[in-house]
């Protein structure tokens, strides 16, 4: 069984210190099931980051495991124009 936990927003902001442009990748599998990073949560996080002054250049929710680095690399490559 896989359980995910959403990070506190302050922790996310600290992790992004020094980075203004952000591209989010959500997971339509485990994180969506647990309500920690599916489409709804990814949309909410994007909005909160914009409110906090970040430039959220885009987001995507994969139906594959976002925790798989190969999936993440592929998604970033496919969205290269937005990612920059």
C-alpha positions in Angstrom: 0.0 0.0 0.0 1.3 3.4 -0.9 0.3 6.5 1.2 1.2 10.0 0.2 1.2 13.1 2.2 0.9 16.7 1.0 3.7 19.0 2.1 2.8 22.1 4.1 2.6 25.2 1.8 5.3 27.0 3.8 7.7 24.0 3.1 6.9 24.2 -0.6 7.7 27.9 -0.7 11.0 27.3 1.2 11.9 24.6 -1.4 11.2 27.0 -4.2 13.2 29.9 -2.7 15.3 31.5 -5.5 13.1 30.0 -8.2 10.4 32.2 -9.7 9.2 30.0 -12.6 7.4 26.8 -11.6 5.9 23.9 -13.7 3.8 21.4 -11.6 3.4 17.7 -12.2 0.5 16.0 -10.4 -0.2 12.3 -10.2 -3.5 10.8 -11.3 -2.8 7.5 -9.4 -1.7 7.4 -5.8 -1.7 11.1 -5.0 -5.2 11.5 -6.7 -6.5 8.6 -4.6 -5.2 10.1 -1.4 -6.2 13.7 -2.3 -2.6 14.9 -2.0 -1.7 15.7 -5.6 -4.3 14.8 -8.2 -5.8 17.3 -10.6 -7.8 19.2 -7.9 -4.8 19.6 -5.6 -2.5 20.5 -8.5 -4.8 23.3 -9.6 -5.1 24.5 -6.1 -1.3 24.5 -5.6 -0.8 26.4 -8.9 -3.2 29.1 -7.7 -1.6 29.4 -4.3 1.8 29.7 -5.9 0.6 32.4 -8.2 -0.9 34.2 -5.1 2.5 33.9 -3.4 4.2 35.6 -6.4 5.5 32.6 -8.3 5.2 32.4 -12.1 3.4 29.1 -12.5 4.1 28.5 -16.2 1.9 25.4 -16.4 0.9 22.1 -14.9 -0.1 18.6 -15.9 -1.5 15.6 -14.1 -0.2 12.2 -15.4 -2.2 9.0 -15.4 1.2 7.2 -14.9 3.2 7.2 -11.7 4.6 10.7 -11.3 7.1 9.3 -8.8 8.8 7.4 -11.7 11.7 9.6 -12.9 11.2 8.4 -16.5 7.6 9.7 -16.5 8.7 13.0 -15.1 11.5 13.5 -17.6 9.1 12.6 -20.5 6.5 15.1 -19.2 9.0 17.8 -18.9 10.3 17.1 -22.4 6.8 17.2 -23.9 6.2 20.5 -22.1 9.6 22.0 -22.8 8.2 25.2 -24.3 6.3 26.0 -21.1 9.1 24.8 -18.8 11.7 26.9 -20.6 
